[in-house]
Amino acid sequence: MNNPFTHSRIATGDAFCNRQQELKDLAYYARNNQTVLIYSHRRTGKTSLIFELMGKLKKGRPVVRSIYIDLYGTLDENDFIAVIFSALSQIESKLEKLLKLATGLKLSVLVDPLTGQPTISVSISRSERPRYLKSALEILESYAKRQKLLVIFDEFQEIDKYKDPGFEKRLRSHIQLQKNIGYIFSGSQKHILTQMFTATDRAFYQMAKSYPLKPIELEQYVKWARALFKKRKISIAPEIIADIVDRCEFQPMYIQQFLFELWRRGKISPAAISQIESDILERRENEFIILWDSLTPNQRKALRLLAKTEGKAIFYSESLQRFGFSSGSILSRALSSLSKRDIVSKNRTYHIQNVMLKKWILRTLPA
């Protein structure tokens, strides 16, 4: 039997753990043409949930077609338009028909060097971008006239960086008039996304239902993992799974990685789990060193403070003095910079998003 766990690709099928309520909610919103904002930090299984939802909608009744558009790395409106046209092949396999729908637009067909599949490319002047954006969204609407459609914009916070005047307003003006289409705006940078959808001066103000992803409950991890190991006739104690979940602070990607390695090694024990953790930290050390070297002294001190205190009482004078801060305002500025880089986040307290980065700091660097 193949290893059912995965940590380097999207988790679907057996590798997907629970999220049944989320799937039920999001499927309902999609079938009723609602617009939803999903946000969670990286490594929390957001994209896996989206792909599981797409599969569910394809098999359900009524059938809802889905188109997944990844905005990560896009720089401007031209890139935005280009990724929409590239993604259209998910709902229209005949490029000739697609090109016919795009009458009057300057499009070219290229072959993806990795997949060998034909894709559409677009490069337009700044003055033409509004017309091309309108056309791209009209093509989506034309498909929705025949069948319900769900459009997913992943890493939607990327558009906050665009310098194209009026882009967000134009995008909203087209979307809000469409029928038979549901939208999911998804992303990993909570502070940007919440501002985009809650600030009264932003185009997307109150346009989407907010749907933050909560951690998967321990009981669900135990049930899921034990059932998969049982298929291999291996018994794994609930305490072992609880130890993994606790070490990973409920981050699905790392939980998958621990379970993947346990399955591969075939030996289940607390010692094996500790060795897996050491191996992960060793393999990611160069990545963490590069990140650490890119930080200012105050940002480094702030991360050490968070790692040692778990974000508790960090503005107390004792904590500030211990980690070399002369004032709370200096710490606040460092935390703000780290938040903008998606290294630190805040719920009730500040914390380091990547649990393995925190463990590396505790293991490698002096107090």
N, C-alpha and C positions, 0 to 999 in steps of 0.2 A: 504493500500500500504506500502510495506517495505521501510525503510529509504534507499534512493538511494546513499547516500554519505558514504564514507569510509575513515578512516584515520589509520586503524590498519592492513590493508592488501592491496594487489595490486588492483588498481582501473581499472576495465574493464567495458565494456558495458555502461550503463547510467552513471556510476560513473566516466567514463573517459571523460576529458574535452579537446575538440578540438585536437590540434597537427596534423591537417589534412595535412598540408604541410610536416611535418616531416614524417608522415606515407607514404605519396606519394613518397618522396625522398628515404626513406630507403627501401621501397618495390622495387623500381626501381633498387637500388644497389644490393639487394638480388637476383633479377631475372637475373641480369647480372654478378653474381659471383664476386662482388667487396668486398673489405675488408675495413671496416669502423671503425673508433675510435669515440665512443660516450663518452663524459664526462660531468658531471654536479655534483654539490654538492648533498649531501643527502637531502631528503625531497623535491626534485624537480620533482618527478614523472618519473624518468628515467626507472625504472623497469616496471612500468605500461605501458609506451610507448612500451617497448620491447614486453611485452605480448600481447598488442593490435596489434602490428605488426605481431606477430606469428599467431594470429587468422585471420588477413587479408590475409596473404600469404596462409593459409590453404584453404581459401574459393575462392581465386582468380584464375586466369588463366594466365600462367601455375601455377599449384599447386607447392608450395615450402614447403617441410617439414622442421621443425625447431627443433633444440635440444638446450635446455637452460642449461648451465653449470655454476653453482655458485662456484666461487673460494674463496669466503670469508672464512677465517679460515684455508685455506690450508697452509702447512708449507714447503713442499718440492716437488720434482718431483714425489715421490711415491704418495703423496696426490693428485697431479694433475692427474696422471694416474688413480687413484682410482675413482675420481669424474667423469671422462669421462666414465669409464665402468659403473658406477652407473646410469649415465644419458642416456645410450644407450637404456634403456627400454622405453624411450619416442618415439623412432622410431622402436623398435623391441620388441613386447610384448611376443614373444616366446623365453624364456630363452635357450631352447635346441638349437635353431638355432643360438643364439648369442654365446653360448659356442662352437658350432661347428666352427663358424667363428674365434674363438680365439684358434684354435688348437695349442698345444704346449705351451700354457700359463697356469700358475698355478693360476686358479681362483676358488673362492668358492661362493656358493649361500647362502645368509643370508635372513632372514625375518625382514623387518623393523618393530620395535616394535610399532611405532606410526601408520603406515598405514596398516600394515599387509601384505604388498606387498613384493614379493621376489626381492632382489637386489644382485648385484654382488660385491664381495669384493676382493681386491688384496693386497698382501703384498710381496714385493720382495726385493732382496738385491740391494745395490747401483750399482753393476756392471751390473745387469740385466735391470736396468731402461731404458737405451737407446733403448733396443730391445722392451720392453713393450710399450714405448711411440710410437715407429714406428708402432707397431701392432695396437694400439688403433686408431691412425690416419688413418691407412690403412682400418680399419673397417668402419670408417666414409666415406672414399672414395668409398668403395664398395657399400654403399647405394646410394651415389651420382651418380653412374653409371646408376641406374635405375630411379632416380628422383632427381631434383634439391634439394639441401640441404643448409640450413642456420645454421651455428654453432655460438652460442652466448656464449662468455666467459664474464661473469659478474664479477665485482670487479677484473679486470685483473691486477691491480697494485699489487696484492698480490704476483705475481711471482717475483717482484723486491726483495723480501726478501729471496728467495730460495738461498741456498748455493751450489746447485749442479753445478759443473763446466761445462760450455758449454751448459747449458739447453736451454737458449733463442736461441742460434744459431741453436741447433738441432730442436727446435720447428719451427723456421722460415724455415729451409731447407725443412721440410716435407710439411708445409702449402703452400709454394710458388709453389710447383710442382703440387698441386691438381687441378683438373678440376671439373666443375659443382658444386662447393661449394663456397658459400659466407660466410664471417666471420664478426662478430661484436665483437670488443673488447670494453668492457664497464667498466666504473669505476667512482669513486667519488673523487679520490685524484688527482686533476688536475696537481699539481706540479710534481708528480711521473710519471704520464702517458705522459705528454708532453716531459719530459726528455727521457723516453723510446723510443718515436717515432720521436724525433727531434735531439737527440744527435748523432753525426756522428760515435761515437764509440760503439753504441748500436746495437744489432742484428735486432731490429725492425725499424731501421731508415728508414723513408719515406715509410713504408710498407702499411700504411692505410690512407684513406681519413679522415681528421679530421672533426668531426661534433659536435661541442659544442651545447648544448641545451640552447636556449634562453628562457626567461620567457614567459609564456602565457600572451597574451594581456588582459587588463582589459575588453575590449568589449566582448571578448570571454567568460570570466568568467560570465559576466552579462547575456549574451544570454543563456548560459548553465544552470546556477542556476535558472533563472526565469522560464525557460521551465520545469524544474523538479518540482519546487514548484507549478507551474500551474496545474500539474497533480493531485495535492492534493487540488486544488482550493484555493490555498493561494497565495496572491499577495505580492511580495517582491520588494521593490523599488530599482532601480539601485544605489541610494545613499547608501543604506545599504550594498549592495554587494561591492561597492567601498570602504566603510569603512573597511570591513573585509579584502579585498585584501591589502589595505594600511597597516593595523595593522600587517598582516602576511608577508609583504614585498614580495608578489608574490610567497611565498613558498606553493606549492600545498597541501602538507600534512596537514599543519595547516589550510589552507582555507577549505579543506574537513572537518576538525574537527569542525570548527566554524559552517559550514552549517549543519553538522550532528546534532550538539546540538540544533541549531535553529529549525530544523525539528522535533527533539524529543520533544522539549518544546512547540512548536506550537505558541510561542509568539515572535513576531519580533519587536524589538525596539532597539535604541542605548543603552539603559540601559541593555537589555538582552545580547547584544554583549559584553559590558564591564564586565558583570558578568561571561560570558563564558571565557573571557580572564583571569580573576582572578582565576577561577576554574582550568584552564589549568596550570597556574603558581603554584598553590597550590599542584596539583597532581604531578608535576614534580620537586618540591622543593628538595626532597631527592636526586634525580639524580644530580641536579645542585650543591648541597652542596658537594656531593662526588667528583664531577669534580673539584670544587673550592679548596677543601682540597688537591687535588693532584698537584696543581700548585705551582710554586715558587712565592715568593713575587713580583718579577719583572713581571712575567707573569700575576699575578692578577692585578697589576697596569696597565699593558698594556691593559687588557680587560676593566677595568674601563675607561681608556682614550678613547678607541674606542667607548664604549657605550655612553659616554658623548659628544664626538665630531663628531660622525658618520664618523670617519676616516679622517676628514678634518684638515689640518694644524697641524698634530700631532708631527711633528719634529720642530715646532717653539719653541723658548726658553720659551715662556710663557706657552705653553702646557706641555713641559717637566718638568718645575719647579712646575707647579700646581699638577702634578701627581707623583712627587717625583723621577724623573729621572735626574741624574747628567749629562748625555750626550745622544746624539742621538744614539750612537753605542750600548749602553745598551738596549735601546728600540728596536733597530733593532734585536738584539740577542733574545730578548723575543718574538718578533713577528715571527721570524724564527722558534723558538721552537713550538709556537702555531700553525703555519702553518703545520708543520710536523705532528702534532697531529690532523689535520683536524678541528681545532676549529676556526681558523682565515683563511681567504683567501684574495687575492688581485686581483682586476680587475684594475680599475683606482686608487682606494684607498683601504686601508685595511678595512675589516669589519668582524664582528662576524657572522659566518655562521648560527648559530641557532638563529632565531629572538627571540624565547622565552627565551633563555639564556640571550640575551641582555636586554630584558624587566625585567627579574628577577634581574639582576645586578643593573639596574636603580631603581627598586622598593625596593630592599632589602639592598643594600650596600651603605655606605656613599660615598659622592663625593670625 
